[in-house]
Amino acid sequence: MRRSDFSYHLPKDLIARTPLPGRADSRLLDLTGDGVAHRHFGDVVDLLRPDDLLVVNDTRVIKARLRAVKDSGGRAEILIERIESTETALCQVRVSKALHAGRSLLVDGETIVVMGRRDEFYLLRFPGDVLEFLDTHGRTPLPPYIARPANAEDEKRYQTVYGKNPGAVAAPTAGLHFDEPLLQAIADRGIGIATVTLHVGAGTFQPVRTDDLSQHRMQKERYEVPEATAQAVNGCGGRVVAVGTTVVRTLESSAGDNGNVRAGAGQTDLFIAPGYAFHAVDALITNFHLPESTLLMLVSAFAGHARVMRAYAEAVRERYRLFSYGDAMFCERA
């Protein structure tokens, strides 16, 4: 398939730029039966079965965006891609001219040193612990299409209620719809809930620049599958239901050809597009994604390209709210 096969009409006014008052107030487009059903997100309790296993991504978004000044006096903007060590991180740096090793960037009087380049990223050394520095000086890294500065509400709402492992620079947005009462209602039905961790990188917004999908390369992202989660997935008697594309990529990256998921940590650059053979995931809860994006390609591979594109056209007609702060979809593997 070609990149252009994943294009659709996108009215700009459907892009959700703020969250709804309640996390579970969103709409849910249900693709699990014949045709399309329009529901509210709270109905997910009724779509899950007692023998299902819900798998969520417990990564936590860090304050990954920094305003800086170059040692020459010009402005710069830093966006963390991923943390490499306690004091170093791989970053996007928006500057007028490329930076060489040894140059420095100032953030609120603190010095960050450029150590070198790695492809389109810079390796930067921070003056101490990176996470502590970001917590003091950074801002919530809202996606570009939200097109506004982050505010205090975003610090809370651009996080899942179960996020606990800091390291993501973009939220696993399907999880934003779950609040504590909804999670409790799911648990009360006897439905298991398990966790994985995948630290979403800024590369999740990287566009596919070639029409030949086989030429696209994903940025690596760190993940971990706990032993208890691997056992729960491998022993699941019902459906393994992934909350978000990040969970799909984590479980599929750690699954063998027999479908068994291996516990452990690693890095993944798995690109899932139509033609991919799934091993570990049976159902998916996901937000709506940008045209021609790798995330839309993954969902199309999972639920069927023609069916997903018809569902997107229906969502646009019904004026669903789109993208990170928008509505959601529930689908099963084709």
C-alpha positions as CSV (number, residue, x, y, z in Angstrom):
1,M,0.0,0.0,0.0
2,R,1.0,3.6,-0.4
3,R,1.0,6.6,1.9
4,S,-1.8,8.2,-0.1
5,D,-4.1,5.2,0.8
6,F,-4.3,6.6,4.3
7,S,-5.5,10.1,3.5
8,Y,-9.0,11.4,4.5
9,H,-10.8,14.7,4.6
10,L,-9.9,16.5,7.9
11,P,-12.0,19.5,8.9
12,K,-9.7,21.6,11.1
13,D,-12.6,22.4,13.5
14,L,-12.8,18.8,14.5
15,I,-9.3,18.8,16.0
16,A,-9.8,18.7,19.8
17,R,-7.6,21.4,21.3
18,T,-8.9,21.1,24.9
19,P,-10.1,18.1,26.9
20,L,-13.7,17.6,27.8
21,P,-14.7,18.3,31.5
22,G,-14.7,14.5,32.3
23,R,-12.2,12.0,31.1
24,A,-14.9,9.4,30.2
25,D,-17.2,12.0,28.6
26,S,-15.8,11.2,25.1
27,R,-17.7,9.4,22.4
28,L,-16.8,5.9,21.4
29,L,-17.1,4.6,17.8
30,D,-17.7,0.8,18.1
31,L,-16.4,-1.3,15.3
32,T,-16.6,-4.6,17.1
33,G,-19.9,-5.7,15.5
34,D,-21.4,-5.4,12.0
35,G,-21.2,-1.8,10.7
36,V,-20.6,1.1,13.1
37,A,-22.2,1.8,16.5
38,H,-22.0,5.2,18.2
39,R,-21.6,5.0,21.9
40,H,-20.2,6.9,24.9
41,F,-16.8,5.9,26.3
42,G,-18.3,4.7,29.5
43,D,-20.0,1.9,27.5
44,V,-16.6,0.3,27.2
45,V,-17.5,-1.6,30.3
46,D,-20.3,-3.4,28.4
47,L,-18.0,-4.1,25.4
48,L,-15.5,-5.9,27.6
49,R,-16.0,-9.5,28.7
50,P,-15.2,-11.1,32.0
51,D,-12.4,-13.2,30.5
52,D,-10.8,-10.3,28.7
53,L,-7.5,-8.7,29.7
54,L,-7.1,-5.0,29.4
55,V,-3.5,-3.9,28.9
56,V,-2.5,-0.3,29.5
57,N,0.7,1.8,29.1
58,D,1.8,3.2,32.5
59,T,4.3,5.6,31.1
60,R,4.2,9.2,32.4
61,V,4.7,12.3,30.3
62,I,7.7,14.4,31.2
63,K,7.9,18.2,30.8
64,A,9.9,17.7,27.7
65,R,9.8,21.1,26.0
66,L,12.4,23.8,27.0
67,R,13.0,27.4,25.8
68,A,16.7,28.1,25.6
69,V,19.2,30.7,24.5
70,K,22.3,29.7,22.5
71,D,25.7,30.7,23.7
72,S,25.8,33.1,20.7
73,G,22.6,34.8,22.0
74,G,20.0,33.3,19.5
75,R,16.9,31.5,20.6
76,A,16.4,27.8,20.6
77,E,13.7,25.3,21.5
78,I,14.5,21.9,22.9
79,L,12.2,18.9,22.7
80,I,13.4,15.7,24.4
81,E,13.2,12.6,22.2
82,R,14.3,10.1,24.9
83,I,16.5,10.1,28.0
84,E,19.8,8.3,27.5
85,S,21.3,8.4,31.0
86,T,20.8,10.3,34.2
87,E,22.4,13.4,32.8
88,T,22.0,13.0,29.0
89,A,19.1,13.0,26.5
90,L,18.6,12.7,22.8
91,C,16.8,15.9,21.7
92,Q,15.3,17.8,18.8
93,V,16.7,21.3,18.9
94,R,15.1,24.0,16.8
95,V,17.8,26.5,15.8
96,S,18.5,28.8,12.9
97,K,21.9,27.1,12.3
98,A,23.2,23.6,13.2
99,L,25.1,23.3,16.5
100,H,28.5,21.7,16.8
101,A,29.8,19.6,19.7
102,G,31.0,21.8,22.6
103,R,28.4,24.5,22.0
104,S,26.1,25.3,24.9
105,L,22.4,26.2,25.5
106,L,21.2,28.2,28.5
107,V,17.9,27.5,30.2
108,D,17.0,29.9,33.0
109,G,20.7,30.4,33.6
110,E,21.6,26.7,33.6
111,T,24.0,25.4,31.0
112,I,23.3,22.4,28.7
113,V,26.2,21.2,26.6
114,V,25.9,19.8,23.0
115,M,27.8,16.5,22.9
116,G,27.2,15.8,19.3
117,R,24.7,14.6,16.7
118,R,22.8,11.4,16.1
119,D,20.9,11.5,12.8
120,E,18.5,14.5,13.2
121,F,18.9,14.6,17.0
122,Y,21.4,16.2,19.3
123,L,22.8,14.5,22.3
124,L,22.8,17.0,25.2
125,R,24.4,16.8,28.6
126,F,22.3,18.5,31.4
127,P,23.6,20.1,34.6
128,G,22.4,17.2,36.8
129,D,19.5,14.8,36.7
130,V,17.5,15.2,33.4
131,L,14.1,14.4,35.0
132,E,14.7,16.9,37.9
133,F,15.8,19.6,35.4
134,L,12.7,19.1,33.2
135,D,10.4,19.1,36.2
136,T,11.8,22.5,37.2
137,H,12.3,24.2,33.9
138,G,10.2,22.3,31.3
139,R,6.7,22.5,29.8
140,T,4.2,19.9,28.9
141,P,4.9,18.9,25.3
142,L,1.5,19.2,23.6
143,P,1.3,17.9,20.0
144,P,1.8,20.4,17.3
145,Y,-1.8,20.2,16.0
146,I,-3.2,21.5,19.3
147,A,-1.6,24.8,18.3
148,R,-1.6,26.5,21.7
149,P,0.8,26.8,24.7
150,A,0.4,24.2,27.4
151,N,-1.3,25.4,30.6
152,A,-1.7,24.1,34.2
153,E,-4.7,22.0,33.2
154,D,-2.7,20.2,30.6
155,E,-0.1,19.1,33.2
156,K,-2.9,17.0,34.7
157,R,-5.1,16.1,31.7
158,Y,-2.3,15.1,29.3
159,Q,-1.5,12.3,31.7
160,T,-3.3,9.0,32.3
161,V,-4.6,8.4,35.8
162,Y,-2.4,5.3,36.1
163,G,0.8,6.8,34.6
164,K,3.7,6.2,37.0
165,N,7.0,5.7,35.0
166,P,8.3,9.0,33.7
167,G,9.9,9.1,30.3
168,A,7.3,9.7,27.6
169,V,7.2,13.0,25.5
170,A,3.7,12.3,24.2
171,A,0.8,10.8,26.0
172,P,-0.6,7.3,25.2
173,T,-3.8,9.1,24.4
174,A,-6.2,6.2,24.4
175,G,-5.6,5.9,28.1
176,L,-6.7,9.5,28.7
177,H,-10.3,8.4,28.6
178,F,-10.1,6.3,31.7
179,D,-10.9,7.7,35.2
180,E,-10.7,5.9,38.5
181,P,-14.5,5.1,38.7
182,L,-14.4,3.5,35.2
183,L,-11.3,1.4,36.0
184,Q,-13.1,0.3,39.2
185,A,-16.2,-0.6,37.3
186,I,-14.1,-2.7,34.9
187,A,-12.3,-4.5,37.7
188,D,-15.7,-5.1,39.4
189,R,-16.8,-7.1,36.3
190,G,-13.8,-9.4,36.9
191,I,-11.8,-8.1,33.9
192,G,-8.1,-8.2,34.5
193,I,-6.0,-5.1,34.0
194,A,-2.2,-5.4,33.3
195,T,0.5,-2.8,32.5
196,V,3.4,-2.4,30.1
197,T,5.6,0.6,29.7
198,L,6.5,2.2,26.4
199,H,8.1,5.7,26.6
200,V,6.5,7.5,23.6
201,G,9.1,9.5,21.7
202,A,8.6,12.7,19.7
203,G,9.1,10.5,16.6
204,T,5.5,9.4,17.0
205,F,4.6,12.6,15.2
206,Q,7.2,12.1,12.5
207,P,5.4,12.1,9.1
208,V,5.8,9.4,6.6
209,R,7.8,11.2,3.9
210,T,7.9,8.5,1.3
211,D,4.9,7.0,-0.6
212,D,6.6,3.6,-0.5
213,L,5.8,2.4,3.1
214,S,8.6,-0.1,3.0
215,Q,11.1,2.8,3.0
216,H,9.8,4.4,6.3
217,R,11.8,3.9,9.5
218,M,10.5,4.4,13.0
219,Q,12.5,6.0,15.8
220,K,13.4,3.6,18.6
221,E,11.4,3.7,21.8
222,R,12.1,2.0,25.1
223,Y,9.6,-0.5,26.5
224,E,9.3,-3.0,29.3
225,V,6.9,-5.9,29.8
226,P,6.7,-7.1,33.5
227,E,6.7,-10.8,34.2
228,A,3.2,-10.6,35.6
229,T,1.9,-9.0,32.4
230,A,3.5,-11.6,30.2
231,Q,2.0,-14.4,32.2
232,A,-1.5,-12.7,32.1
233,V,-1.3,-12.2,28.4
234,N,-0.1,-15.7,27.7
235,G,-2.7,-17.2,30.0
236,C,-5.6,-15.0,28.8
237,G,-8.7,-17.1,28.0
238,G,-10.5,-14.2,26.3
239,R,-9.3,-11.2,24.3
240,V,-6.1,-9.3,25.0
241,V,-7.5,-5.7,24.7
242,A,-4.7,-3.1,24.1
243,V,-5.4,0.4,25.3
244,G,-3.6,2.3,22.5
245,T,-1.2,1.7,19.7
246,T,1.7,1.9,22.1
247,V,0.5,-1.2,23.9
248,V,0.0,-3.0,20.5
249,R,3.6,-2.2,19.5
250,T,5.0,-3.2,22.9
251,L,3.2,-6.6,23.0
252,E,3.9,-7.3,19.3
253,S,7.5,-6.4,19.8
254,S,7.9,-8.9,22.6
255,A,5.8,-11.7,21.1
256,G,7.2,-14.8,19.4
257,D,5.7,-16.5,16.4
258,N,3.7,-18.7,18.7
259,G,2.0,-15.6,20.2
260,N,3.6,-15.9,23.6
261,V,4.8,-12.6,25.0
262,R,8.3,-12.5,26.7
263,A,8.9,-10.4,29.8
264,G,11.7,-7.9,29.8
265,A,12.9,-4.6,28.6
266,G,14.1,-3.5,25.2
267,Q,13.8,-1.0,22.3
268,T,11.4,-1.2,19.4
269,D,11.2,0.4,16.0
270,L,8.4,-1.8,14.9
271,F,6.4,-0.3,12.0
272,I,3.0,-1.9,11.7
273,A,1.2,-1.5,8.4
274,P,-1.3,-3.6,6.4
275,G,0.1,-7.0,5.7
276,Y,1.6,-7.3,9.3
277,A,0.7,-10.6,11.0
278,F,-0.5,-9.9,14.6
279,H,0.5,-12.4,17.3
280,A,-0.6,-11.0,20.7
281,V,-3.4,-8.5,20.6
282,D,-7.1,-9.3,19.8
283,A,-8.9,-5.9,20.4
284,L,-7.9,-2.3,20.4
285,I,-9.1,0.9,22.0
286,T,-7.6,3.9,20.2
287,N,-8.1,7.5,19.4
288,F,-8.5,8.9,15.9
289,H,-5.2,9.6,14.2
290,L,-3.7,12.1,11.6
291,P,-4.1,11.3,7.9
292,E,-1.2,9.4,6.5
293,S,0.3,8.7,9.9
294,T,2.0,5.5,11.1
295,L,-0.7,5.3,13.8
296,L,-3.5,5.2,11.3
297,M,-1.6,2.6,9.3
298,L,-1.3,0.4,12.4
299,V,-5.1,0.6,13.1
300,S,-5.8,-0.1,9.5
301,A,-3.5,-3.2,9.6
302,F,-5.3,-4.3,12.8
303,A,-9.0,-3.8,11.9
304,G,-8.9,-3.8,8.1
305,H,-8.0,-0.9,5.8
306,A,-11.3,-0.4,4.0
307,R,-13.3,-0.8,7.2
308,V,-11.2,1.7,9.1
309,M,-11.3,4.3,6.4
310,R,-15.1,4.0,6.2
311,A,-15.2,4.4,10.0
312,Y,-13.1,7.6,9.7
313,A,-15.4,9.0,7.1
314,E,-18.3,8.2,9.4
315,A,-16.6,9.9,12.3
316,V,-16.1,13.0,10.3
317,R,-19.7,13.1,9.2
318,E,-20.8,12.6,12.8
319,R,-18.4,15.3,13.9
320,Y,-16.4,13.3,16.3
321,R,-13.6,15.1,18.1
322,L,-10.2,14.0,16.7
323,F,-6.7,13.3,18.0
324,S,-5.1,13.4,21.5
325,Y,-7.9,15.2,23.4
326,G,-10.6,13.7,21.1
327,D,-12.9,10.7,21.0
328,A,-12.1,7.0,20.7
329,M,-12.7,3.8,18.7
330,F,-13.0,0.2,19.8
331,C,-12.2,-2.4,17.2
332,E,-11.3,-6.1,17.0
333,R,-8.5,-7.7,14.9
334,A,-9.6,-8.4,11.4
